Amino acid sequence: MKILVINGVNMNFLGIRNKEVYGNKDYSYLLEMIDKKAKELGVDVECFQSNHEGAIVDKLQEAYFEKPAGIVINPAAFTHTSVAIRDALESLDCIKVEVHISNISDREEFRHKSLTQPVCTGQIAGLGLSGYTLAMEYIIEQTKS
């Protein structure tokens, strides 16, 4: 079983950018945490990060053919702006969990609206980096049902 984890723009700057919002842990810490959880769950995980909208769309289109059990996606700022990522997600017939480290509904008004959430199975927001592992657990749980 495979889970695809996709991170959008500026996620590679974890631990550098807005530490008061996103914390002190860097992107490599997040990748190690995801890898450790994948081993615990006995699943394969592929992590992908891009600051380019089209690259994320390309990765989602690849996923259409590769058929992962589920996708954990943090579109980051693209959450609020990308119809292209939303449309690519809509094409996929798998469990899709949108994750946000911060609680987007408690932040600036423009962050309250997610274009991608309506085409995802669910959303986890405001639980920090643990939202990723919770999403992975959810995907496993749902595929066993």
VMD Tcl script that builds the backbone (N, CA, C; Angstrom):
set m [mol new atoms 435]
animate dup $m
set s [atomselect $m all]
$s set {name element resname resid chain x y z} {
  {N N MET 1 A 0.841 -1.175 0.000}
  {CA C MET 1 A 0.000 0.000 0.000}
  {C C MET 1 A 0.890 1.242 0.000}
  {N N LYS 2 A 0.474 2.238 -0.795}
  {CA C LYS 2 A 1.268 3.454 -0.926}
  {C C LYS 2 A 0.438 4.687 -0.577}
  {N N ILE 3 A 1.086 5.602 0.135}
  {CA C ILE 3 A 0.507 6.906 0.437}
  {C C ILE 3 A 1.421 7.964 -0.174}
  {N N LEU 4 A 0.819 8.904 -0.852}
  {CA C LEU 4 A 1.547 10.019 -1.443}
  {C C LEU 4 A 1.328 11.250 -0.572}
  {N N VAL 5 A 2.415 11.892 -0.157}
  {CA C VAL 5 A 2.349 13.127 0.620}
  {C C VAL 5 A 2.867 14.261 -0.255}
  {N N ILE 6 A 2.026 15.261 -0.466}
  {CA C ILE 6 A 2.382 16.393 -1.319}
  {C C ILE 6 A 2.366 17.672 -0.486}
  {N N ASN 7 A 3.438 18.425 -0.591}
  {CA C ASN 7 A 3.544 19.711 0.083}
  {C C ASN 7 A 3.763 20.810 -0.938}
  {N N GLY 8 A 3.059 21.906 -0.733}
  {CA C GLY 8 A 3.135 23.020 -1.651}
  {C C GLY 8 A 4.173 24.063 -1.295}
  {N N VAL 9 A 3.925 25.211 -1.813}
  {CA C VAL 9 A 4.840 26.350 -1.791}
  {C C VAL 9 A 5.299 26.722 -0.367}
  {N N ASN 10 A 6.588 26.950 -0.247}
  {CA C ASN 10 A 7.253 27.382 0.984}
  {C C ASN 10 A 7.332 26.328 2.082}
  {N N MET 11 A 6.809 25.147 1.856}
  {CA C MET 11 A 6.891 24.115 2.894}
  {C C MET 11 A 8.342 23.700 3.125}
  {N N ASN 12 A 9.181 23.849 2.126}
  {CA C ASN 12 A 10.608 23.561 2.288}
  {C C ASN 12 A 11.278 24.586 3.210}
  {N N PHE 13 A 10.566 25.636 3.588}
  {CA C PHE 13 A 11.086 26.654 4.502}
  {C C PHE 13 A 10.549 26.492 5.924}
  {N N LEU 14 A 10.030 25.304 6.241}
  {CA C LEU 14 A 9.644 25.036 7.634}
  {C C LEU 14 A 10.854 25.263 8.533}
  {N N GLY 15 A 10.612 25.830 9.700}
  {CA C GLY 15 A 11.693 26.098 10.631}
  {C C GLY 15 A 12.448 27.369 10.307}
  {N N ILE 16 A 12.166 27.971 9.171}
  {CA C ILE 16 A 12.804 29.222 8.748}
  {C C ILE 16 A 11.765 30.343 8.733}
  {N N ARG 17 A 10.643 30.059 8.116}
  {CA C ARG 17 A 9.598 31.056 7.869}
  {C C ARG 17 A 8.513 31.002 8.946}
  {N N ASN 18 A 8.136 32.143 9.480}
  {CA C ASN 18 A 7.017 32.263 10.433}
  {C C ASN 18 A 7.047 31.196 11.527}
  {N N LYS 19 A 8.131 31.149 12.264}
  {CA C LYS 19 A 8.278 30.142 13.323}
  {C C LYS 19 A 7.159 30.218 14.352}
  {N N GLU 20 A 6.628 31.408 14.587}
  {CA C GLU 20 A 5.541 31.567 15.555}
  {C C GLU 20 A 4.258 30.876 15.081}
  {N N VAL 21 A 4.139 30.659 13.784}
  {CA C VAL 21 A 2.967 29.980 13.216}
  {C C VAL 21 A 3.261 28.511 12.955}
  {N N TYR 22 A 4.421 28.213 12.367}
  {CA C TYR 22 A 4.730 26.870 11.886}
  {C C TYR 22 A 5.709 26.095 12.758}
  {N N GLY 23 A 6.291 26.739 13.763}
  {CA C GLY 23 A 7.197 26.052 14.678}
  {C C GLY 23 A 8.645 26.067 14.220}
  {N N ASN 24 A 9.487 25.414 14.999}
  {CA C ASN 24 A 10.935 25.413 14.783}
  {C C ASN 24 A 11.444 24.195 14.020}
  {N N LYS 25 A 10.625 23.184 13.847}
  {CA C LYS 25 A 11.059 21.971 13.147}
  {C C LYS 25 A 11.172 22.241 11.664}
  {N N ASP 26 A 12.239 21.746 11.048}
  {CA C ASP 26 A 12.451 22.011 9.629}
  {C C ASP 26 A 11.825 20.917 8.757}
  {N N TYR 27 A 11.931 21.101 7.452}
  {CA C TYR 27 A 11.297 20.187 6.509}
  {C C TYR 27 A 11.874 18.776 6.598}
  {N N SER 28 A 13.169 18.665 6.840}
  {CA C SER 28 A 13.765 17.329 6.967}
  {C C SER 28 A 13.211 16.606 8.195}
  {N N TYR 29 A 12.914 17.340 9.247}
  {CA C TYR 29 A 12.272 16.736 10.427}
  {C C TYR 29 A 10.902 16.174 10.039}
  {N N LEU 30 A 10.137 16.944 9.292}
  {CA C LEU 30 A 8.821 16.469 8.847}
  {C C LEU 30 A 8.955 15.199 8.020}
  {N N LEU 31 A 9.904 15.167 7.094}
  {CA C LEU 31 A 10.104 13.977 6.262}
  {C C LEU 31 A 10.484 12.769 7.103}
  {N N GLU 32 A 11.346 12.956 8.087}
  {CA C GLU 32 A 11.735 11.853 8.981}
  {C C GLU 32 A 10.539 11.360 9.791}
  {N N MET 33 A 9.716 12.294 10.255}
  {CA C MET 33 A 8.522 11.933 11.023}
  {C C MET 33 A 7.552 11.109 10.170}
  {N N ILE 34 A 7.358 11.517 8.931}
  {CA C ILE 34 A 6.475 10.801 8.009}
  {C C ILE 34 A 7.042 9.417 7.708}
  {N N ASP 35 A 8.343 9.332 7.469}
  {CA C ASP 35 A 8.993 8.055 7.180}
  {C C ASP 35 A 8.867 7.088 8.367}
  {N N LYS 36 A 9.068 7.590 9.550}
  {CA C LYS 36 A 8.940 6.763 10.763}
  {C C LYS 36 A 7.514 6.239 10.899}
  {N N LYS 37 A 6.530 7.093 10.655}
  {CA C LYS 37 A 5.127 6.678 10.746}
  {C C LYS 37 A 4.801 5.644 9.667}
  {N N ALA 38 A 5.340 5.819 8.477}
  {CA C ALA 38 A 5.099 4.864 7.395}
  {C C ALA 38 A 5.624 3.485 7.773}
  {N N LYS 39 A 6.806 3.439 8.361}
  {CA C LYS 39 A 7.370 2.156 8.805}
  {C C LYS 39 A 6.496 1.530 9.885}
  {N N GLU 40 A 6.034 2.345 10.817}
  {CA C GLU 40 A 5.148 1.862 11.883}
  {C C GLU 40 A 3.850 1.286 11.318}
  {N N LEU 41 A 3.318 1.934 10.279}
  {CA C LEU 41 A 2.064 1.494 9.668}
  {C C LEU 41 A 2.261 0.395 8.631}
  {N N GLY 42 A 3.509 0.172 8.230}
  {CA C GLY 42 A 3.793 -0.847 7.226}
  {C C GLY 42 A 3.358 -0.451 5.823}
  {N N VAL 43 A 3.511 0.833 5.497}
  {CA C VAL 43 A 3.129 1.315 4.176}
  {C C VAL 43 A 4.318 1.999 3.506}
  {N N ASP 44 A 4.247 2.076 2.185}
  {CA C ASP 44 A 5.222 2.859 1.439}
  {C C ASP 44 A 4.715 4.289 1.378}
  {N N VAL 45 A 5.618 5.222 1.513}
  {CA C VAL 45 A 5.234 6.626 1.416}
  {C C VAL 45 A 6.183 7.332 0.458}
  {N N GLU 46 A 5.610 8.178 -0.361}
  {CA C GLU 46 A 6.405 9.027 -1.245}
  {C C GLU 46 A 6.080 10.468 -0.888}
  {N N CYS 47 A 7.108 11.257 -0.608}
  {CA C CYS 47 A 6.924 12.672 -0.308}
  {C C CYS 47 A 7.386 13.517 -1.483}
  {N N PHE 48 A 6.608 14.530 -1.766}
  {CA C PHE 48 A 6.909 15.433 -2.874}
  {C C PHE 48 A 6.613 16.847 -2.417}
  {N N GLN 49 A 7.517 17.773 -2.721}
  {CA C GLN 49 A 7.308 19.184 -2.401}
  {C C GLN 49 A 7.698 20.012 -3.606}
  {N N SER 50 A 6.884 21.022 -3.895}
  {CA C SER 50 A 7.236 21.945 -4.966}
  {C C SER 50 A 6.683 23.326 -4.662}
  {N N ASN 51 A 7.424 24.316 -5.101}
  {CA C ASN 51 A 6.974 25.697 -5.037}
  {C C ASN 51 A 6.273 26.106 -6.328}
  {N N HIS 52 A 6.058 25.126 -7.214}
  {CA C HIS 52 A 5.486 25.404 -8.524}
  {C C HIS 52 A 4.147 24.675 -8.683}
  {N N GLU 53 A 3.118 25.440 -8.928}
  {CA C GLU 53 A 1.771 24.897 -9.056}
  {C C GLU 53 A 1.688 23.786 -10.104}
  {N N GLY 54 A 2.279 24.011 -11.266}
  {CA C GLY 54 A 2.214 23.022 -12.339}
  {C C GLY 54 A 2.883 21.711 -11.976}
  {N N ALA 55 A 3.965 21.768 -11.210}
  {CA C ALA 55 A 4.645 20.538 -10.789}
  {C C ALA 55 A 3.741 19.723 -9.866}
  {N N ILE 56 A 2.978 20.399 -9.036}
  {CA C ILE 56 A 2.041 19.695 -8.146}
  {C C ILE 56 A 0.915 19.075 -8.966}
  {N N VAL 57 A 0.418 19.796 -9.948}
  {CA C VAL 57 A -0.608 19.252 -10.847}
  {C C VAL 57 A -0.059 18.019 -11.566}
  {N N ASP 58 A 1.168 18.115 -12.066}
  {CA C ASP 58 A 1.793 16.970 -12.735}
  {C C ASP 58 A 1.862 15.763 -11.800}
  {N N LYS 59 A 2.244 15.986 -10.549}
  {CA C LYS 59 A 2.363 14.882 -9.584}
  {C C LYS 59 A 0.989 14.269 -9.309}
  {N N LEU 60 A -0.022 15.091 -9.185}
  {CA C LEU 60 A -1.383 14.574 -8.977}
  {C C LEU 60 A -1.861 13.787 -10.194}
  {N N GLN 61 A -1.520 14.244 -11.382}
  {CA C GLN 61 A -1.902 13.496 -12.583}
  {C C GLN 61 A -1.170 12.161 -12.655}
  {N N GLU 62 A 0.091 12.120 -12.254}
  {CA C GLU 62 A 0.812 10.842 -12.164}
  {C C GLU 62 A 0.104 9.900 -11.195}
  {N N ALA 63 A -0.379 10.467 -10.087}
  {CA C ALA 63 A -1.063 9.654 -9.081}
  {C C ALA 63 A -2.328 9.004 -9.646}
  {N N TYR 64 A -2.954 9.646 -10.609}
  {CA C TYR 64 A -4.133 9.055 -11.244}
  {C C TYR 64 A -3.798 7.673 -11.800}
  {N N PHE 65 A -2.626 7.536 -12.394}
  {CA C PHE 65 A -2.210 6.277 -13.005}
  {C C PHE 65 A -1.546 5.335 -12.000}
  {N N GLU 66 A -0.880 5.883 -11.000}
  {CA C GLU 66 A -0.175 5.049 -10.011}
  {C C GLU 66 A -1.102 4.505 -8.931}
  {N N LYS 67 A -2.239 5.121 -8.739}
  {CA C LYS 67 A -3.292 4.648 -7.828}
  {C C LYS 67 A -2.817 4.429 -6.382}
  {N N PRO 68 A -2.337 5.466 -5.707}
  {CA C PRO 68 A -2.001 5.287 -4.290}
  {C C PRO 68 A -3.275 5.035 -3.481}
  {N N ALA 69 A -3.112 4.445 -2.301}
  {CA C ALA 69 A -4.264 4.232 -1.419}
  {C C ALA 69 A -4.849 5.567 -0.982}
  {N N GLY 70 A -3.976 6.554 -0.831}
  {CA C GLY 70 A -4.435 7.864 -0.417}
  {C C GLY 70 A -3.377 8.923 -0.613}
  {N N ILE 71 A -3.841 10.154 -0.511}
  {CA C ILE 71 A -2.969 11.310 -0.660}
  {C C ILE 71 A -3.159 12.215 0.543}
  {N N VAL 72 A -2.038 12.617 1.124}
  {CA C VAL 72 A -2.024 13.655 2.144}
  {C C VAL 72 A -1.468 14.877 1.440}
  {N N ILE 73 A -2.233 15.964 1.428}
  {CA C ILE 73 A -1.777 17.150 0.702}
  {C C ILE 73 A -1.893 18.393 1.563}
  {N N ASN 74 A -0.794 19.134 1.605}
  {CA C ASN 74 A -0.788 20.472 2.175}
  {C C ASN 74 A -0.457 21.411 1.013}
  {N N PRO 75 A -1.486 21.942 0.361}
  {CA C PRO 75 A -1.228 22.824 -0.761}
  {C C PRO 75 A -0.599 24.156 -0.350}
  {N N ALA 76 A -0.567 24.426 0.951}
  {CA C ALA 76 A -0.035 25.678 1.490}
  {C C ALA 76 A -0.804 26.842 0.860}
  {N N ALA 77 A -0.128 27.885 0.417}
  {CA C ALA 77 A -0.823 29.059 -0.129}
  {C C ALA 77 A -1.687 28.722 -1.340}
  {N N PHE 78 A -1.347 27.653 -2.062}
  {CA C PHE 78 A -2.157 27.243 -3.203}
  {C C PHE 78 A -3.568 26.800 -2.779}
  {N N THR 79 A -3.747 26.487 -1.504}
  {CA C THR 79 A -5.058 26.121 -0.968}
  {C C THR 79 A -6.103 27.159 -1.338}
  {N N HIS 80 A -5.704 28.404 -1.298}
  {CA C HIS 80 A -6.630 29.521 -1.418}
  {C C HIS 80 A -6.673 30.118 -2.829}
  {N N THR 81 A -5.834 29.604 -3.723}
  {CA C THR 81 A -5.718 30.244 -5.034}
  {C C THR 81 A -5.775 29.301 -6.228}
  {N N SER 82 A -5.550 28.009 -6.030}
  {CA C SER 82 A -5.316 27.144 -7.189}
  {C C SER 82 A -6.526 26.301 -7.599}
  {N N VAL 83 A -7.184 26.761 -8.627}
  {CA C VAL 83 A -8.241 25.958 -9.243}
  {C C VAL 83 A -7.608 24.758 -9.942}
  {N N ALA 84 A -6.394 24.925 -10.464}
  {CA C ALA 84 A -5.703 23.838 -11.165}
  {C C ALA 84 A -5.430 22.656 -10.237}
  {N N ILE 85 A -4.927 22.908 -9.051}
  {CA C ILE 85 A -4.683 21.824 -8.086}
  {C C ILE 85 A -6.009 21.219 -7.643}
  {N N ARG 86 A -7.002 22.057 -7.427}
  {CA C ARG 86 A -8.331 21.561 -7.058}
  {C C ARG 86 A -8.871 20.606 -8.117}
  {N N ASP 87 A -8.779 20.995 -9.386}
  {CA C ASP 87 A -9.294 20.167 -10.473}
  {C C ASP 87 A -8.517 18.852 -10.591}
  {N N ALA 88 A -7.205 18.902 -10.386}
  {CA C ALA 88 A -6.405 17.671 -10.434}
  {C C ALA 88 A -6.793 16.740 -9.284}
  {N N LEU 89 A -6.996 17.289 -8.103}
  {CA C LEU 89 A -7.437 16.463 -6.961}
  {C C LEU 89 A -8.799 15.823 -7.238}
  {N N GLU 90 A -9.681 16.584 -7.840}
  {CA C GLU 90 A -11.031 16.082 -8.124}
  {C C GLU 90 A -10.998 14.871 -9.042}
  {N N SER 91 A -9.990 14.769 -9.890}
  {CA C SER 91 A -9.860 13.657 -10.834}
  {C C SER 91 A -9.515 12.334 -10.166}
  {N N LEU 92 A -9.005 12.405 -8.942}
  {CA C LEU 92 A -8.473 11.210 -8.286}
  {C C LEU 92 A -9.521 10.477 -7.471}
  {N N ASP 93 A -9.560 9.173 -7.664}
  {CA C ASP 93 A -10.509 8.331 -6.946}
  {C C ASP 93 A -9.777 7.586 -5.832}
  {N N CYS 94 A -9.378 8.328 -4.814}
  {CA C CYS 94 A -8.742 7.744 -3.639}
  {C C CYS 94 A -9.033 8.658 -2.459}
  {N N ILE 95 A -8.630 8.236 -1.291}
  {CA C ILE 95 A -8.798 9.073 -0.104}
  {C C ILE 95 A -7.805 10.216 -0.186}
  {N N LYS 96 A -8.299 11.418 0.023}
  {CA C LYS 96 A -7.461 12.621 -0.046}
  {C C LYS 96 A -7.705 13.430 1.219}
  {N N VAL 97 A -6.644 13.676 1.979}
  {CA C VAL 97 A -6.765 14.448 3.210}
  {C C VAL 97 A -5.928 15.715 3.077}
  {N N GLU 98 A -6.596 16.857 3.197}
  {CA C GLU 98 A -5.903 18.139 3.186}
  {C C GLU 98 A -5.409 18.426 4.598}
  {N N VAL 99 A -4.147 18.809 4.703}
  {CA C VAL 99 A -3.525 19.069 6.004}
  {C C VAL 99 A -2.974 20.491 6.030}
  {N N HIS 100 A -3.174 21.144 7.165}
  {CA C HIS 100 A -2.573 22.458 7.415}
  {C C HIS 100 A -1.978 22.451 8.814}
  {N N ILE 101 A -0.756 22.898 8.927}
  {CA C ILE 101 A -0.069 22.936 10.220}
  {C C ILE 101 A -0.773 23.916 11.156}
  {N N SER 102 A -1.139 25.067 10.630}
  {CA C SER 102 A -1.842 26.068 11.433}
  {C C SER 102 A -3.346 25.918 11.235}
  {N N ASN 103 A -4.094 26.570 12.102}
  {CA C ASN 103 A -5.545 26.585 11.962}
  {C C ASN 103 A -5.897 27.724 11.019}
  {N N ILE 104 A -6.142 27.393 9.769}
  {CA C ILE 104 A -6.353 28.425 8.759}
  {C C ILE 104 A -7.589 29.279 9.045}
  {N N SER 105 A -8.548 28.751 9.777}
  {CA C SER 105 A -9.748 29.539 10.087}
  {C C SER 105 A -9.492 30.574 11.180}
  {N N ASP 106 A -8.369 30.477 11.879}
  {CA C ASP 106 A -8.000 31.460 12.900}
  {C C ASP 106 A -6.984 32.469 12.395}
  {N N ARG 107 A -6.712 32.437 11.122}
  {CA C ARG 107 A -5.683 33.320 10.553}
  {C C ARG 107 A -6.327 34.414 9.703}
  {N N GLU 108 A -5.577 35.006 8.825}
  {CA C GLU 108 A -6.087 36.090 8.003}
  {C C GLU 108 A -7.316 35.633 7.215}
  {N N GLU 109 A -8.198 36.575 6.959}
  {CA C GLU 109 A -9.461 36.282 6.274}
  {C C GLU 109 A -9.260 35.536 4.958}
  {N N PHE 110 A -8.244 35.915 4.184}
  {CA C PHE 110 A -8.045 35.279 2.875}
  {C C PHE 110 A -7.681 33.806 3.002}
  {N N ARG 111 A -7.236 33.371 4.177}
  {CA C ARG 111 A -6.887 31.957 4.377}
  {C C ARG 111 A -8.088 31.094 4.788}
  {N N HIS 112 A -9.206 31.704 5.052}
  {CA C HIS 112 A -10.375 30.951 5.535}
  {C C HIS 112 A -11.007 30.079 4.453}
  {N N LYS 113 A -10.873 30.473 3.218}
  {CA C LYS 113 A -11.498 29.736 2.111}
  {C C LYS 113 A -10.489 28.795 1.464}
  {N N SER 114 A -10.820 27.507 1.469}
  {CA C SER 114 A -9.995 26.506 0.796}
  {C C SER 114 A -10.689 26.092 -0.492}
  {N N LEU 115 A -9.994 26.263 -1.606}
  {CA C LEU 115 A -10.527 25.793 -2.880}
  {C C LEU 115 A -10.393 24.276 -3.016}
  {N N THR 116 A -9.421 23.701 -2.310}
  {CA C THR 116 A -9.129 22.277 -2.469}
  {C C THR 116 A -9.907 21.378 -1.508}
  {N N GLN 117 A -10.294 21.874 -0.373}
  {CA C GLN 117 A -10.968 21.036 0.633}
  {C C GLN 117 A -12.241 20.373 0.120}
  {N N PRO 118 A -13.094 21.067 -0.659}
  {CA C PRO 118 A -14.325 20.413 -1.112}
  {C C PRO 118 A -14.119 19.156 -1.955}
  {N N VAL 119 A -12.950 18.980 -2.564}
  {CA C VAL 119 A -12.699 17.781 -3.363}
  {C C VAL 119 A -11.818 16.779 -2.612}
  {N N CYS 120 A -11.607 17.031 -1.330}
  {CA C CYS 120 A -10.865 16.099 -0.474}
  {C C CYS 120 A -11.846 15.367 0.426}
  {N N THR 121 A -11.423 14.233 0.924}
  {CA C THR 121 A -12.247 13.447 1.838}
  {C C THR 121 A -12.440 14.186 3.152}
  {N N GLY 122 A -11.392 14.869 3.601}
  {CA C GLY 122 A -11.459 15.614 4.847}
  {C C GLY 122 A -10.289 16.558 4.973}
  {N N GLN 123 A -10.306 17.305 6.075}
  {CA C GLN 123 A -9.268 18.299 6.325}
  {C C GLN 123 A -8.844 18.233 7.789}
  {N N ILE 124 A -7.540 18.318 8.027}
  {CA C ILE 124 A -6.978 18.414 9.369}
  {C C ILE 124 A -6.211 19.726 9.416}
  {N N ALA 125 A -6.589 20.599 10.334}
  {CA C ALA 125 A -5.934 21.901 10.420}
  {C C ALA 125 A -5.689 22.274 11.874}
  {N N GLY 126 A -4.535 22.880 12.119}
  {CA C GLY 126 A -4.241 23.428 13.429}
  {C C GLY 126 A -3.628 22.468 14.426}
  {N N LEU 127 A -3.273 21.268 13.987}
  {CA C LEU 127 A -2.696 20.279 14.900}
  {C C LEU 127 A -1.194 20.136 14.718}
  {N N GLY 128 A -0.582 21.099 14.053}
  {CA C GLY 128 A 0.852 21.064 13.839}
  {C C GLY 128 A 1.251 19.959 12.876}
  {N N LEU 129 A 2.490 19.533 12.989}
  {CA C LEU 129 A 3.001 18.492 12.098}
  {C C LEU 129 A 2.304 17.152 12.304}
  {N N SER 130 A 1.722 16.945 13.481}
  {CA C SER 130 A 1.031 15.671 13.738}
  {C C SER 130 A -0.169 15.468 12.829}
  {N N GLY 131 A -0.646 16.523 12.194}
  {CA C GLY 131 A -1.737 16.374 11.231}
  {C C GLY 131 A -1.380 15.419 10.108}
  {N N TYR 132 A -0.118 15.387 9.720}
  {CA C TYR 132 A 0.329 14.472 8.664}
  {C C TYR 132 A 0.181 13.014 9.090}
  {N N THR 133 A 0.634 12.693 10.290}
  {CA C THR 133 A 0.556 11.302 10.739}
  {C C THR 133 A -0.882 10.894 11.017}
  {N N LEU 134 A -1.689 11.826 11.501}
  {CA C LEU 134 A -3.113 11.530 11.692}
  {C C LEU 134 A -3.785 11.242 10.358}
  {N N ALA 135 A -3.430 11.991 9.337}
  {CA C ALA 135 A -3.989 11.761 8.005}
  {C C ALA 135 A -3.575 10.393 7.471}
  {N N MET 136 A -2.322 10.018 7.698}
  {CA C MET 136 A -1.850 8.701 7.252}
  {C C MET 136 A -2.621 7.597 7.967}
  {N N GLU 137 A -2.818 7.741 9.259}
  {CA C GLU 137 A -3.591 6.747 10.020}
  {C C GLU 137 A -5.016 6.647 9.489}
  {N N TYR 138 A -5.607 7.779 9.183}
  {CA C TYR 138 A -6.964 7.793 8.652}
  {C C TYR 138 A -7.050 7.047 7.323}
  {N N ILE 139 A -6.097 7.287 6.452}
  {CA C ILE 139 A -6.095 6.600 5.147}
  {C C ILE 139 A -6.019 5.087 5.352}
  {N N ILE 140 A -5.135 4.627 6.217}
  {CA C ILE 140 A -5.021 3.191 6.497}
  {C C ILE 140 A -6.322 2.646 7.049}
  {N N GLU 141 A -6.888 3.348 8.020}
  {CA C GLU 141 A -8.142 2.912 8.631}
  {C C GLU 141 A -9.261 2.787 7.592}
  {N N GLN 142 A -9.351 3.763 6.695}
  {CA C GLN 142 A -10.412 3.755 5.687}
  {C C GLN 142 A -10.218 2.693 4.627}
  {N N THR 143 A -8.976 2.348 4.310}
  {CA C THR 143 A -8.754 1.322 3.302}
  {C C THR 143 A -9.034 -0.080 3.837}
  {N N LYS 144 A -9.050 -0.208 5.155}
  {CA C LYS 144 A -9.369 -1.511 5.771}
  {C C LYS 144 A -10.864 -1.717 5.910}
  {N N SER 145 A -11.650 -0.643 5.766}
  {CA C SER 145 A -13.111 -0.724 5.931}
  {C C SER 145 A -13.773 -1.385 4.755}
}
mol reanalyze $m
mol bondsrecalc $m
mol representation Tube
mol addrep $m
